[in-house]
Amino acid sequence: MVLAQLGGSISRALQQMSNATIIDEKVLNECLNEITRALLQADVQFKLVRDMTTNIKKIVNLEDLAAGHNKRRIIQQAVFNELCKILDPGKPSFTLKKGKPSVVMFVGLQGSGKTTTCTKYAYHHQKKGWKPALVCADTFRAGAFDQLKQNATKAKIPFYGSYTESDPVKIAVDGVETFKKENCDLIIVDTSGRHKQEAALFEEMRQVSEATKPDLVIFVMDSSIGQAAFDQAQAFRQSVAVGAVIVTKMDGHAKGGGALSAVAATKSPVIFIGTGEHMDEFEVFDVKPFVSRLLGMGDLSGLVNKIQDVVPMDQQPELLQKLSEGQFTLRIMYEQFQNMLKMGPLGQVFSMLPGFSSEMMPQGREKESQAKFKRYMTMMDSMTDEELDSTNPKIMTESRIMRIARGSGRLVHEVMEMLEEYKRLAKIFSKMKGLRIPKKGDMSSL
Ligand code: GDP
């Protein structure tokens, strides 16, 4: 996961400081130097890092701290707050109104994940009762319209584009008009990208923006962009009125600190992050839980709250413990299927998770989903205890897969499909690893 290394380094620096017997100027400086190094290594812009450490030093005036104050806590809180400040532009986030047609324009470099993100954004809102539509005003990249069409069809979202018209402004205007007439309340315009920032791209963006008068412009940025992020984000902002940022490929191995810098450059909030190629690998971005996670405290606080709300008390500790240890075994998956079939409280909890609900239990197709769970469970019945309790996918050898297929009267490819599903869910649950489980009601960070 992007930024995991940064989070680890910062947590270690804070931990080392906590281990010191006395926290004096020297210890604080060492800690801040470590944090500075970690942030720079993760590609956060130098000026941001310098401002952050200056602010922390200002807030944490060791000499002024009255005796009895918990200095460690104050320092930790200052680091937490400063990181939040980098990510929070301090601007109230805009609101689009359901039922009233809003135009949202997406901009970004080619390959940043713009087209994929347009559909994810539309799909996310569609699930929340909006009536989205997609307009492909990217006439630069061959195949852009086909890609958008394919994604939109899959998500059952209306789309507009042209194979023959080469003027992106005309397509954008026609598309927006068409969907306004159809009473769509979220009209998403995908614009062209380029391999690099160039005048033609910005000019085209400006023209599309002037013609369609978007209510919101979203800048899409690949998390692996590195130190170039600040300048790139600023260049886009200077051409169009960027109002929000979406950072993609947060599931990759990039250092990701550039994403932090982009917020500062655009002075706009990150509103979502992309965590995979799949339509629902898309998460609402919240600064505080994100920074909590960065500091090794987990960001699934909402989920933990939910588990604590609805799971019977006696089942909570074991489940949370296992998840926080990063143990999402086939047995846990089996038990959750059982729960879902009963539609017990755990069913509600797990159906809340990204990747679980829409994929595993598409609306209106509950019967099919139930049949699938039962099929998967039959296959898991043919597994050994070791296999069910393992978190190592390597133990599922070819011969074991064939045996399981035979044992359950299923086909090999069905067993493989079930194991793929398991891996996908394990990836989602792996985010809970290292999660510090707070007491109920104590979700405040640090
Ligand atoms: P565009 O040129 O900016 O429109 O980019 P595309 O939407 O075509 O995306 C470029 C590539 O990035 C495609 O292969 C996408 O599947 C992939 N992609 C987009 N978002 C994500 C993400 O959040 N995670 C991962 N792993 N891949 C992504």
Boltz pocket constraint, residues with backbone or C-beta under 6 A from the ligand:
constraints:
  - pocket:
      binder: B
      contacts: [[A, 108], [A, 109], [A, 110], [A, 111], [A, 112], [A, 113], [A, 114], [A, 115], [A, 116], [A, 117], [A, 193], [A, 247], [A, 248], [A, 249], [A, 250], [A, 251], [A, 252], [A, 273], [A, 274], [A, 275], [A, 276], [A, 277], [A, 281]]
      max_distance: 6.0
